[in-house]
Amino acid sequence: MHTRLTERLSITHPIISAPMAIAATGKLATAVSAAGGLGMIGGGYGDITWIEEQFSSVKDGGVGCGLITWSIDERPEVLESTLDLKPKALFLSFGNPECHVQKIKDRGIPVICQVQTFKDARNALDCGADILVAQGAEAGGHGETRATMSLVPELADLIATRSSNTLLCAAGGIADGRGLAAALMLGADGIVMGSRFWATREAGVHENMHQAALQATGDDTIRSQVMDIARKIAWPDRYSARVLKNGFTDRWHRNVDRLREVSEIESARWIQAWADGNVAVANTFVGEAVALIDRLETAETVVSRTVREAEKLLNRNWETGS
Ligand SMILES: Cc1cc2nc3c(=O)[nH]c(=O)nc-3n(C[C@H](O)[C@H](O)[C@H](O)COP(=O)(O)O)c2cc1C
């Protein structure tokens, strides 16, 4: 399936796997790229030892890496070390990319900026991003409140008038060919899928979390900040993360002030539960698209089926419905 995205990145299908911290291993990124998409390593908060390990496991090159922007603002050396690993693209999310974009472009590496609002999209264009990702609130993991359905065409229109050479991907709630076809119709050049690739055999995910997700519906997710309070990660206040609800979110989501008071005990409990795969306490990071996932598959199966389904839909005869 060819779009401007496949041309620009020299890939076969317009599908990028999200740089999901911890879950998006070198193994997953390699599998996605081998299947014809662009695989991303989830560099997250910038543990450079982990990032280097993931790159060393990459076969045949050709994977990108994502970093959390506000985190590298505080530690710019992480970006330098990551660029030395020669990622195929660098994916920045959550924060102002202004002081990083030129450094990346100077190395000849395409810059992908994931944004959650119109205002941030305008800023990312001003900074010189090569590709924008419009991330809707349906998404798993961190994000904000705008919905994919209206954010994507709004940013497509913005790009058309301000910077038509910049490409656009849609993210949030996409897990199959229906989502890919819809994203293209909304004006995107491709998609970023997180939750669907999280639920693959190659992802770095505890088995109990995979099993919990396979049982869940979209209603079972919530956007909350309590996991970051528990993990003592100082996320800027505007962001929350979508996870599966459990006893921990039931207890603390509407009682954040009290959680902060008892954070020492609750933090230790949550972190231990994460290590143990205890999904009653530690939250499973996944989006509303969990509803569309009923089995663990390989990344190759996900990519090929998504493309096949989308092509069928895009060629559909709408009069007969066949
Ligand atoms: C488990 C998980 C971890 C994530 N971690 C990150 C991250 O570290 N950096 C990032 O830019 N986005 C992260 N995201 C968000 C993705 O970039 C993407 O926007 C999202 O997965 C798209 O929505 P979907 O999950 O419905 O496919 C994460 C998503 C998930 C599900």
The ligand as an ORCA input file, in Angstrom:
! r2SCAN-3c Opt
* xyz 0 1
  C       1.978      0.603     26.511
  C       2.109      1.930     25.823
  C       3.239      2.713     26.089
  C       3.404      3.926     25.426
  N       4.552      4.632     25.643
  C       4.803      5.715     24.867
  C       6.070      6.365     24.947
  O       6.948      5.983     25.727
  N       6.296      7.417     24.123
  C       5.351      7.837     23.234
  O       5.624      8.757     22.480
  N       4.134      7.271     23.172
  C       3.854      6.205     23.942
  N       2.627      5.597     23.844
  C       1.586      6.193     22.978
  C       1.819      5.842     21.518
  O       2.843      6.644     20.986
  C       0.591      6.034     20.624
  O       0.190      7.361     20.585
  C      -0.610      5.201     21.014
  O      -0.245      3.896     21.378
  C      -1.607      5.161     19.863
  O      -2.843      4.694     20.293
  P      -3.263      3.143     20.336
  O      -2.624      2.614     21.573
  O      -4.724      3.193     20.385
  O      -2.723      2.497     19.099
  C       2.419      4.395     24.509
  C       1.300      3.598     24.262
  C       1.144      2.379     24.895
  C      -0.068      1.536     24.581
*
